[in-house]
Amino acid sequence: MIENKNRNQEEDKSIAVAEESREADWKSKSFMASMFMGDLDVAMCYPFPEQPVEDKAVGDEWCEKVDQWCTEHIDGEEIDATGEIPAAVLRGLADMGMFGIKIPQEYGGLGLSQTNYMRLLSTIAKHCGSTVATLSAHQSIGVPQPLKLFGTKAQKEKFLPKVAAGAVSAFGLTEPSVGSDPAQMSTTATPTEDGKHWVINGEKLWCTNGVIADLYVVMAATPPIQKNGREIKQITAFIVERDTPGIEVMHRCRFMGLRAIENGLIRFTDVKVPAENIIWGEGKGLRLALTTLNDGRLGIPAITAGAVGALTDHLAAWGKTRHQWGRNIGDHEAGCDKLAQLGGGQYAMQALADFCAATSDRGDTDIRMEAAAAKMYNTELGWDLVDLGLQFKGGRGYETARSLEARGETAVPIERAFRDARINRIVEGTTDVMHLFLARESLDKHLGMAKPLLSPKSSVGDKLKSLLTCALFYARWYPMLWIGGLFTSFSQFDDDLADHMRWIESRSRKLARTLFHAMILNGPKLEMKQLTLARLVDIGTELAVMALTAARAQTDRDNGDASTTLRAQYWLERSRSQVDGLFREIKNNTDGTARKLATQMMEEAEILETPEVVLQPLPDEHGSDITSGRQDRRLVFGGVVERGEQEASK
């Protein structure tokens, strides 16, 4: 960690934990990281990576089967209205293998690819956001993915068959007073004297699936370690079985959207967990979470792109159906603009999601930045486009699907989609946190070389070595940021798309220069200029999406499909103004005035008083077997067994 005297003590501790937990090594060159260094590597995005024919055939078959089942069995409006996913729905999904989509077949799962996993989530999402959120949380941040990546053979053999069969899993990280700052985590795990168990105490908030979970991945603070004279807080991941004494569901949280998710406040009181239930190793919990989320958070951008795609198709038809002021509303210029934003934006979102899926399946490329950018970009743009779609539909967009159906109109649930979409900008890493994460990773090359120079603990020899390394690197790298375009060709692209690629390449070099200049001018204080870093991250993300959009459009043409050209061209033209606007805001912005105004407002405001509420645990039947209705929905390990039958057999 690089020293920064601008931090206070608490910030220093938080940064230390984050730095200790991040993936320090890059397993390959990163497409996005390269762009922040002024290097647009076309070979990494063109030809655009397509899903292999055989794998696509498997996905097509599964998506058709699941879509048909969802059409027959899932009533998204009813689930939203009641706030409950019927037991029969969860049972049916479990029977089809939807709780173990990526779990290897040897452990009872379907063993499907990341691409097909994302396609299936998108398919289910078109029917019900709450249902797909339950499945996604179970498989992306619940037990399956961490065990698949880091579990021991014994752990996999014990737990993966259960979750593949439908035993619901949840993830416990956030606490009532701790969000994205794990250094403040208060949930603890203390080893027993014999070292065979750990005892967990604490509370976890907003634990998706936590109310009905059979298994939890729980993050807890374990005894700290000393490193470089500094105490580092250790966070460790534990698999905790729901039937362990001391686990209480204190509250089921209710939300604006996704009204049927079983999200809750979970209390752990002297919960005794076997030492063999630690995943990966003591102190590796946060690193496990970050690594798991590289693939895990890709479900959200896929779901968002799919939902916007379905909305776009409907609104294109609506645009030529609804007639106002003498012509179809899609023919009015305002209508044209909305449809173009939907069509172009959805094409770009899908390109980003598909690129990440293909890269993940390949398995040889670091996608930490791409995954974070996809989550951030698609959720932000997805929200804007759903809002735009609602505006285009007018009162019919604001009206519920049930009300529309009751009076004889097409029941398209735009109102529900609007509410469900809002959480995507928050869950699995807020947009603000993604900005900070991407900013840190984009600076990694620079920080790695300069760290000895900036650390007071470095020896003179280390400082001189670092100085020489920096001098040799920057003596070549910096001039190339000005003249690099002279040596770049995009002959593999048609003229119109090549023009965009040249523009993207030049702005990528400008981004690298701007980022470097900001480092030189601000030094360690750059860490505190979050809005400047956010703009730089948004520029890099927009440029990466533009490159992927152009690469996919050219690949479509190469394959004889020119139908996507206009969507790509529109988005590329629109994104140019977005990027240039962000560059202007680096110097011309209201950041300073905003800080002064916010400070004044907080000085004039009163401290909020938190009411004291004594929570009582929810009744045991609130979270149990999914086979017998709302009162009894948890899966019993080893198979689907109704609690009544289980009790009778005792």
FENWO-V15542 format. One record per backbone hydrogen bond with DSSP energy under -0.5 kcal/mol. CO is the residue of the C=O (numbers start at 1). NH is the residue of the N-H. E is the energy in kcal/mol with one decimal. If there is no record, write none. Layout:
CO|NH|E / CO|NH|E
This chain:
4|7|-1.6 / 8|12|-2.3 / 9|13|-2.0 / 10|14|-2.3 / 11|15|-2.8 / 12|16|-2.2 / 13|17|-2.1 / 14|18|-2.3 / 15|19|-3.0 / 16|20|-2.1 / 17|21|-1.4 / 18|22|-1.5 / 22|24|-0.8 / 25|27|-0.5 / 30|34|-2.1 / 31|35|-1.2 / 32|36|-1.5 / 33|37|-0.6 / 34|37|-1.0 / 34|39|-2.6 / 35|38|-1.5 / 38|40|-0.6 / 39|41|-1.0 / 40|42|-1.2 / 41|44|-1.7 / 42|45|-1.7 / 42|46|-2.4 / 52|56|-2.8 / 53|57|-2.1 / 54|58|-1.8 / 55|59|-2.4 / 56|60|-3.1 / 57|61|-2.0 / 58|62|-2.1 / 59|63|-3.1 / 60|64|-2.2 / 61|65|-2.0 / 62|66|-2.9 / 63|67|-2.5 / 64|68|-2.1 / 65|69|-2.0 / 66|70|-2.8 / 67|71|-2.3 / 68|72|-1.5 / 69|73|-2.0 / 70|74|-2.7 / 73|75|-0.6 / 74|76|-0.7 / 75|79|-2.4 / 76|80|-2.3 / 77|81|-2.3 / 78|82|-2.6 / 79|83|-1.9 / 79|84|-0.7 / 84|86|-0.6 / 86|89|-0.7 / 86|90|-1.7 / 87|91|-2.8 / 88|92|-2.5 / 89|93|-2.4 / 90|94|-2.2 / 91|95|-2.5 / 92|96|-1.5 / 93|97|-0.6 / 93|98|-2.6 / 94|97|-1.1 / 97|100|-1.7 / 100|110|-2.6 / 100|111|-0.7 / 101|112|-2.9 / 103|111|-1.6 / 104|107|-1.8 / 104|109|-1.9 / 105|108|-2.1 / 113|117|-2.2 / 114|118|-2.4 / 115|119|-2.1 / 116|120|-2.4 / 117|121|-2.2 / 118|122|-2.1 / 119|123|-1.9 / 120|124|-2.4 / 121|125|-2.5 / 122|126|-1.1 / 124|127|-1.8 / 124|128|-1.8 / 128|132|-1.8 / 129|133|-2.2 / 130|134|-1.8 / 131|135|-1.9 / 132|136|-2.9 / 133|137|-2.6 / 134|138|-1.7 / 135|139|-1.7 / 136|140|-3.0 / 137|141|-1.2 / 137|142|-1.0 / 138|144|-0.7 / 139|145|-0.5 / 142|146|-0.8 / 143|147|-2.1 / 144|148|-2.5 / 145|149|-2.1 / 146|150|-3.1 / 147|151|-1.8 / 150|280|-0.6 / 152|156|-2.6 / 153|157|-2.5 / 154|158|-1.8 / 155|159|-2.7 / 155|160|-0.5 / 156|160|-1.5 / 156|161|-0.6 / 159|163|-2.1 / 160|164|-2.4 / 161|165|-1.4 / 162|166|-0.6 / 162|167|-2.5 / 163|166|-0.5 / 168|214|-3.3 / 168|215|-1.9 / 170|217|-2.4 / 171|173|-0.7 / 172|219|-2.7 / 174|205|-2.0 / 175|178|-1.4 / 178|175|-2.8 / 180|182|-0.6 / 181|184|-1.9 / 182|185|-1.9 / 187|221|-3.2 / 188|201|-2.2 / 190|199|-2.7 / 192|195|-1.5 / 196|275|-2.8 / 197|192|-2.5 / 198|200|-0.6 / 198|273|-3.3 / 199|190|-2.2 / 200|271|-2.3 / 201|188|-2.5 / 202|268|-3.4 / 204|266|-2.9 / 206|208|-1.2 / 207|210|-2.4 / 207|264|-1.3 / 208|171|-0.6 / 209|212|-0.9 / 209|213|-0.8 / 214|242|-2.9 / 215|170|-1.8 / 216|218|-0.7 / 216|240|-2.9 / 217|172|-3.5 / 218|220|-0.5 / 218|238|-2.3 / 220|236|-3.0 / 221|189|-2.3 / 222|234|-0.9 / 225|232|-3.4 / 227|230|-1.6 / 230|227|-3.0 / 230|232|-0.5 / 231|233|-0.5 / 232|225|-2.2 / 234|222|-2.1 / 235|285|-2.8 / 235|286|-0.5 / 236|220|-2.3 / 237|279|-2.4 / 238|218|-2.7 / 238|240|-0.6 / 240|216|-2.4 / 241|244|-2.1 / 244|247|-1.1 / 246|248|-0.5 / 246|269|-2.4 / 248|250|-0.8 / 248|267|-3.2 / 249|618|-3.5 / 251|253|-0.6 / 251|265|-2.3 / 258|261|-1.7 / 261|263|-1.5 / 262|209|-0.7 / 262|211|-1.5 / 263|253|-2.8 / 264|207|-2.3 / 264|266|-0.6 / 265|250|-2.6 / 265|251|-1.1 / 266|204|-2.6 / 267|248|-2.5 / 267|269|-0.5 / 268|202|-2.4 / 268|270|-0.6 / 270|272|-0.7 / 271|200|-2.7 / 271|273|-0.7 / 273|198|-2.6 / 274|277|-2.1 / 275|278|-1.6 / 277|239|-2.1 / 278|280|-0.5 / 279|281|-2.0 / 281|284|-1.8 / 284|288|-2.4 / 285|289|-2.3 / 286|290|-2.7 / 287|291|-2.6 / 288|292|-2.9 / 289|293|-2.1 / 290|294|-0.6 / 291|294|-0.9 / 291|295|-0.6 / 292|295|-0.8 / 292|296|-2.7 / 293|297|-2.1 / 295|298|-1.4 / 296|299|-1.1 / 297|300|-0.7 / 297|301|-0.8 / 298|302|-1.5 / 299|303|-2.7 / 300|304|-2.8 / 301|305|-2.2 / 302|306|-2.4 / 303|307|-2.6 / 304|308|-2.4 / 305|309|-2.0 / 306|310|-2.1 / 307|311|-2.2 / 308|312|-2.7 / 309|313|-2.1 / 310|314|-1.9 / 311|315|-2.6 / 312|316|-2.1 / 313|317|-1.6 / 314|318|-2.3 / 315|319|-2.4 / 316|320|-0.9 / 318|321|-1.2 / 318|322|-2.7 / 319|330|-2.6 / 322|324|-0.5 / 322|329|-2.6 / 324|327|-1.6 / 327|324|-2.6 / 328|331|-1.9 / 328|332|-0.7 / 329|332|-0.5 / 332|336|-3.0 / 333|337|-2.3 / 334|338|-1.6 / 335|339|-2.5 / 336|340|-2.6 / 337|341|-2.2 / 338|342|-2.1 / 339|343|-2.9 / 340|344|-3.1 / 341|345|-2.2 / 342|346|-2.2 / 343|347|-1.6 / 344|348|-2.0 / 345|349|-2.6 / 346|350|-2.5 / 347|351|-2.0 / 348|352|-2.2 / 349|353|-2.5 / 350|354|-2.8 / 351|355|-2.1 / 352|356|-2.1 / 353|357|-2.2 / 354|358|-2.6 / 355|359|-2.4 / 356|360|-2.5 / 357|361|-2.4 / 358|362|-1.8 / 359|363|-1.5 / 367|371|-3.1 / 368|372|-1.6 / 369|373|-2.8 / 370|374|-2.6 / 371|375|-2.2 / 372|376|-2.4 / 373|377|-3.5 / 374|378|-2.1 / 375|379|-1.4 / 376|380|-2.1 / 377|381|-2.8 / 378|382|-2.2 / 379|383|-1.9 / 380|384|-1.9 / 381|385|-2.6 / 382|386|-2.4 / 383|387|-2.2 / 384|388|-2.2 / 385|389|-2.7 / 386|390|-2.4 / 387|391|-2.0 / 388|392|-2.2 / 389|393|-1.9 / 390|394|-1.1 / 393|396|-1.2 / 394|397|-1.3 / 394|398|-1.3 / 395|399|-1.6 / 399|415|-0.5 / 400|404|-2.2 / 401|405|-2.6 / 402|406|-2.3 / 403|407|-1.2 / 404|409|-2.9 / 405|408|-1.8 / 410|412|-1.6 / 411|413|-0.6 / 412|414|-2.1 / 413|417|-2.3 / 414|418|-2.5 / 415|419|-1.7 / 416|420|-2.8 / 417|421|-2.2 / 418|422|-0.9 / 420|423|-0.6 / 421|424|-1.1 / 422|425|-1.2 / 423|426|-2.3 / 423|427|-2.7 / 425|431|-1.6 / 426|429|-0.7 / 430|434|-2.7 / 431|435|-2.2 / 432|436|-1.8 / 433|437|-2.9 / 434|438|-2.8 / 435|439|-2.2 / 436|440|-2.3 / 437|441|-2.2 / 438|442|-2.4 / 439|443|-1.2 / 441|444|-1.1 / 443|447|-2.9 / 444|448|-2.7 / 445|449|-1.5 / 446|450|-2.3 / 447|451|-1.6 / 450|453|-0.7 / 450|454|-1.6 / 451|455|-1.2 / 454|456|-0.5 / 455|458|-1.3 / 459|463|-2.2 / 460|464|-2.5 / 461|465|-2.3 / 462|466|-2.4 / 463|467|-2.5 / 464|468|-2.2 / 465|469|-2.2 / 466|470|-2.7 / 467|471|-2.4 / 468|472|-2.4 / 469|473|-2.2 / 470|474|-3.0 / 471|475|-1.7 / 472|476|-0.7 / 473|476|-1.0 / 473|477|-2.8 / 474|478|-1.6 / 476|480|-1.4 / 477|481|-1.0 / 478|481|-0.9 / 479|482|-1.5 / 479|483|-1.7 / 480|484|-2.2 / 483|486|-1.9 / 484|487|-1.7 / 485|488|-1.1 / 490|493|-1.9 / 494|498|-3.2 / 495|499|-2.0 / 496|500|-1.0 / 497|501|-2.4 / 498|502|-2.5 / 499|503|-1.9 / 500|504|-2.8 / 501|505|-2.5 / 502|506|-2.3 / 503|507|-2.3 / 504|508|-2.0 / 505|509|-1.7 / 506|510|-1.8 / 507|511|-2.5 / 508|512|-2.1 / 509|513|-2.2 / 510|514|-2.9 / 511|515|-2.7 / 512|516|-2.2 / 513|517|-3.0 / 514|518|-2.2 / 515|519|-1.8 / 516|520|-2.2 / 517|521|-2.9 / 518|522|-2.2 / 519|523|-2.3 / 522|525|-1.7 / 523|526|-2.0 / 524|527|-1.4 / 525|528|-1.6 / 525|529|-0.7 / 526|529|-1.1 / 528|530|-1.8 / 529|533|-2.3 / 530|534|-2.3 / 531|535|-2.0 / 532|536|-2.1 / 533|537|-2.6 / 534|538|-2.6 / 535|539|-2.3 / 536|540|-2.4 / 537|541|-2.6 / 538|542|-2.6 / 539|543|-2.5 / 540|544|-2.2 / 541|545|-2.6 / 542|546|-2.4 / 543|547|-2.3 / 544|548|-2.2 / 545|549|-2.6 / 546|550|-2.6 / 547|551|-2.4 / 548|552|-2.5 / 549|553|-2.3 / 550|554|-2.4 / 551|48|-0.6 / 551|555|-2.1 / 552|556|-2.8 / 553|557|-2.1 / 554|558|-2.6 / 555|559|-1.6 / 556|561|-3.1 / 557|560|-2.3 / 560|562|-0.6 / 562|565|-1.3 / 564|568|-2.2 / 565|569|-3.1 / 566|570|-2.6 / 567|571|-2.0 / 568|572|-2.7 / 569|573|-2.5 / 570|574|-2.5 / 571|575|-2.6 / 572|576|-1.4 / 573|577|-1.0 / 574|578|-1.4 / 575|579|-2.7 / 576|580|-2.5 / 577|581|-2.1 / 578|582|-1.9 / 579|583|-2.2 / 580|584|-2.0 / 581|585|-1.7 / 582|586|-0.7 / 583|586|-0.9 / 583|587|-0.6 / 584|587|-0.9 / 584|588|-2.5 / 587|589|-0.8 / 590|594|-2.7 / 591|595|-2.1 / 592|596|-2.0 / 593|597|-2.8 / 594|598|-2.8 / 595|599|-2.4 / 596|600|-2.3 / 597|601|-2.7 / 598|602|-2.4 / 599|603|-2.2 / 600|604|-1.7 / 601|605|-0.8 / 608|610|-0.5 / 609|611|-0.6 / 611|613|-0.7 / 613|615|-0.8 / 619|622|-2.3 / 620|623|-1.3 / 624|634|-9.9 / 625|628|-1.4 / 625|634|-1.1 / 626|629|-0.6 / 629|632|-1.7 / 632|628|-1.4 / 633|625|-1.3 / 633|626|-2.7 / 636|639|-1.7 / 639|641|-0.8 / 642|646|-2.2 / 643|647|-3.2 / 644|648|-2.1 / 645|649|-1.4 / 647|650|-1.2
